[in-house]
């Protein structure tokens, strides 16, 4: 009888006996998905990789430390045959056939009763790809197709409209330090699904050009304030558009909760009864130094790093930073929003004991095509900022880690 293409189906394995024969690399790759499916998993294998053994130790699977034996597939709903013994694999395949158990076989896919598709997941969707070419199966091609579909769903380049009613609300999305490739996949997907995007100037602006024409993009800096303060006006704009039944994304630079006033917006939305989703972003306090070749911690150099806001001077009564205590720390100090105050910050740190020769690096427009780095010390940083015309946004790194990287001035 001529062979036909496989019929695709999804197995519901919750609390159902699933037998895995072999504890090697194949099992290590397949077990997490079976665990996530809620299967009652029995592993039969004399040995296992450390990762598989850890699953057994955690109680996620039951491990019988022995070779396969006839009868192991009794009452099983599904089996994964992946031992290094081809004779055992053949015998297990025959048992699966006799007991009408769906099984896959790693060493000879055509000798089993089922095929494992190339699978991937995006939020709420599992993508499974099987070839229809029964004589020329190409696992690399099916994997490539899976990857393309999943990546498209994740980054929003492949948009599948929601045909069921979406719940209106606001997503506070951290856009990362500036490079559009550094936004999270969830953030990028929510952008692609948005009706309205209210964006900060420090967000990844290049992503806005990729949005469909119907998406309303609002520059947060240009929202009319009227009798409101700037932040209050932004809060009101978020609430107004969400109450119109729209899906709203508040696109912010870095992470919403790292000097981003994200919690103020979340609180305002909660008070208005608007659902709010927070999507963390990569903070510039870590990513920008890294992009410039500076680790914020390094073995034997810095065991801690502290991130502070420099938007008000140390002597300003509004400052909440204990600069005297910071000066006594031996680790790395990362200052955000402090370009115009760095002279006073440096003076305060040295006045309280930090060496004037402490290295300083200023990274302007970090992770973007315009990124540049200016190096100095606490004693020279104010003059260097003026001489090199350093402008915001810039991340300032203070500490010996500045001289660790391969591109350091030391």
N, C-alpha and C positions, 0 to 999 in steps of 0.2 A: 504494500500500500504506500502510495506516495506521501511524503512528509509535507505537512502544511505549516504555515507560520504559527507561532505561539499565540494563544489567546490571552490578552492582558487582563489581569484581575487584581484586586487588592485584598489581601488576607487580613482578617480580623483575628488576631492571636491573643487577645487579652485573656490571661489566666488559662491559656490552652497549652498543653504539653508540646514543647519544641525541643528537639534533640539536635545537638551540635556534636559532630564527631571530629575530633582533632582540635588542639588548642594552640595552633600556630598563628602565622600572620593573617591568614584568611579569616579565621575566627575572630582575631583581634579587630579586624576591620568591620566584620558583619555584626558582631555581638551588640555594640551600642544601639543600633537601630532596632534589633529584636528586643532589647531591654526597654527602649522607648515605646515599643508597641505593646508593652505589658505582658509579653509572653512568659510562660512558666518554663524556664530554660534549664535543661539538663545537659551539661557538658561531659562527654565521655572521651577521656584522653589520658594516657600515662603522664604527660607533661604539658606545660603551658607556658606561654610567654609571661614575663612579669606583669604586663598590663592585664592579661586575661586572669592571671592568678589574683590580681588586686580586685577584679570584679567578683571573684568567688569569695575572697576574704570579706568583701563588703556585703555579701549576702544577695547580690544581684543575680547570681546564677548558682546552680547546684553542680558541684564538680565531683564526678566519679573517676578516680585516678586509676584507670585501667584501659586496655584496648577494647575496641568494639567487639560485641558478642551478639550472636543471633538472639533476637527478641528485644533488643534495645529500642526498636521503633514501635513497640506495642503501645497502642493508645495515643500515639503522636499525631499531631495535626500537620506538622511541618518538620522537615529535617534539613540540616546543612551538613553535607558530607565533605570533609576537608582534611582527611588524614594524609600522611605521607606513604601509606601502605595501599598500593593500588588494588591488591587482592581484597583487602578489607573494604575498600570503597566499592568494589564491584559487588561484594556480598551484601553490603548495606543498600546499594541501589536495588538489588533484586528483592530484598526484604521490603523496601519502600513500595516497589511495584506490586508485590503480593498483598501488602496490607493497604494498598491504595492511599499511601501517604505522599503528599506533595513534597518533593525533595529537589535540592540542587546539588550538583557535584562539581567541585572545583577543578579536578584533574581531567574531567571529560564531560563537558556540559551536555553533549548530545546523548549521553547514556543515562540521564536522569529524567524525572517526570516534570521538571519545571526549569525555568531559566531565571537568573537574577538580572533584572534590568539595571541600566545605569541610572541611579537615582540621585536626586538633589532636592533641597528644600528651600523655599522662600516662605515668608510668613503666611501660614494658612494653606499652603499648597505644597504637594509633593509632585515632583516631575519625574516620571519614569520612562525611559526610552528603551525600546526593544527593536531589533532589526527584523525586517520582513524577508531578508535574503537568507534563506535557510541553508544555502550552499556556500556562502561566503561571509560568515559572520565577522564583523570588524569591530571589536570592543572599543578600539580607540576612537572610531567615528561616532559610535553611540555615546561615548563619554564626552566627546567634543560637543555634540548636539545638546546633551544635557547641560553642560557647562554654559553654553551660549544662552540657553533659555533661562536658566536660573540666574545668571548674571544680569540678563536683561530685565528680569522681574525685580531683582534687588536694586539695581541702579536706576530703574525707571525708564530705560531706553525701550523696553518692551512693556507697553502699558495694556493691561487687561482691565477694562472698565468694570466697576461693581454694578451689577444689575439689581441687587437688593439694596434697599434703602440704607445709606450710610448714616451713622450717628454724627451729627454736626459737632464740631468741637475744635480745640486748638492744640497743636503740637508745638511745644517749645523745643526747637531743634538746634543743637550745637553744631555749627558748621565747620569747626576746626580752625586751624591757624591761618588759612587763606588759600592754600592749594586745594582746588576743587576735588582732587583725588583723595583727600584726607577727611572728607565727610564720611560718616558711617553709612553702611549700605541701607540701614533702616531710615536714616535721615534723607538719603537721596530718593528712596522709594516714596516717602511721604511727600516730598517736594513734587514728585511727578503726579501725585494724586490730588494735589491741593487745588482749591478754587481761588484762594487768596494767599499771597505771600507778603508778609510785612518784614522787611529785611533791614538789618543794620549795615552800616557802611563797612564794618570789619568782617562781615560774612563773606563766604566764597562767591564773589559777584559773577564769576564766569558761569556758574550753574544757572543763573537767572536767564541767560540767553537760550538755554535748552528747554525752557518751559513752553508748553503749548500756548498758542495765541490767546486762548480764552482765559488764561490765568491772569488775575489782576495782581500786579506787583506794586507794592507801596513802599516807598523809601521812608523808613521810620523818622529820619532826620527832617523830613518835609511835612510831617503831619501837623496841621494847624493846632497851635496850643491854646489860643484864645485865653480864657480865664483859667486854663489848666496848666499845671506843670508838665514838662515834657513827658515824664514817665506815666503820669496820670492820663495824658492824652493817648499814649500808646495802649495803655490798658483798656481805655474806652473803645479804641478802634478794634482791638481784638474781640471784645465783648459784642460790639455792634455787628461785626461781620459774622460771628458765630451764631448770633441770635437770628440772623437771616437764613440760617440753615446751611451755611457754607462750611467747607473744610478749610481751616485756616492754619498756615504754618508761620510761626514766628521764627525767622532764620537769624540766628545770632552767631557772632564770631566765638571761636573757642568752645568752652563749655557754658551752658546757660547759668550754672550756679557758681562759676569762678569769676567774681567781679562782673557778672553779667545781668544782675537784677532779675534773674529768672524767677526767683522765689516771690518777688513782689508781684510779678505777672501771674504766677500760679495762684497766689493768695487772692488776687482780684478776680480771677476766673472762678475760683471756688466760691467766693462770696456771691457771684452772679449766677451760680449754678451751672456753669459751663464745664463740660468734661475737658480735662487737660491731660495730655500725654507728654512726658519729658523724655527727650532723646539725648543722652549725654554726648558730648563732643570731645575731641582731643584738645586739651588745654594748651595754649601757646606757651605756658610757663615751662612745659616739658618738651614739647615738640619743636619749638623754634630753636632752643639751644641745641637739641639733637641734630636738627637740620644743618646747623652751623658747625657741627663736629665737637660739641661740648656736652659731656655727660653731666647731669646735675649731681650724680653721686659716682664715686669711683673708689674701688678697694684701696685702702691705705691713704686716701686723700680726703674724702668726705663721706661721712656716715649719715648725714641728714641734709635736707634742703628745706628752705623756708620760702614761701611765696608771699609777698606783701604788695599792697597797693601804694604807689608813690604819687597819687593824684593830688595829695595835699602835702605840704612841707612838714618836716619833723616838728618844727616849733608851732605849727598851726594848732589852735585849740581844738579843731575838729578831728585831728589825727587820733586814731585808735591804736596806733602801732607803738610798741615799747622799743624804740630804737636803741636805747641804752642796753637792754638785754640782748637784742640782736647782735650788737657789736661784740658781745662776749662769746657768741657761738663760733665754733671752728668750721662749721659746714658751709654749704653754698647758700647764698641769698639771691633770690630771683625777684626782681622788681618790675612790676607791670605799671604802665601809665605814669612813668616817672622821668621821662626825658627832660622836661623843663625844670624838674626839681632835683636832678641828680647831683648838682653842685652842693646843695644844702644837705642832701642825704649823705654824700661822701664826707663832708665836714663833720656831721654828727657822728657817723660811725668811727671816724678817726679820733674824735674828741673823747669817745667812750672806750678807746682801747684797740680798735682794729688797726692793723698796720697800714700806713699810707701806701706801702708797696703792694698791697693786696691787688691781684689782677682783676680787671673788669673788662667785660665784653659787651658791646651794644650791637644787637642784631636788628636791623631795620627791615620791615616788610618780609619777615621770615617766612620761608617755604614758598614764596612767590618768585616770579622771574626777576623781580627788582630787589631781591634779598642782597644785603651787604652787611659786612661785619667790621666794626671799628673796635680796636683793642686799646686799653689804657690801664691805668692804676687808679686807686682812690685819690691819689694826689694830683693826677693829671686829667681825670675824666671830664671835668667841667670844661677845660680848655679844648679837649679833643672833640667834644660835642659841638662846640662852636666852630672849630677849625674845619670839621668834616660836615658841618651842617646836618647833623643827625636830626631827623624829624620823626614824630609819631606816625604809625605805630612802631614801637621798638621794644624789644625785651632786653632787660639789663641783667647780666649774670655777674655776680661778685663772689670771688673765691678762687682757690687754687685749681679747681677743675678747669678753669679757663685755659690753663697751660698744659692740659693732659693730652688733648687730641693731636692727631698727626698734622693738623693745619694751624696749630697754635703758634703764637709769635715767639715762644721760648726756644 
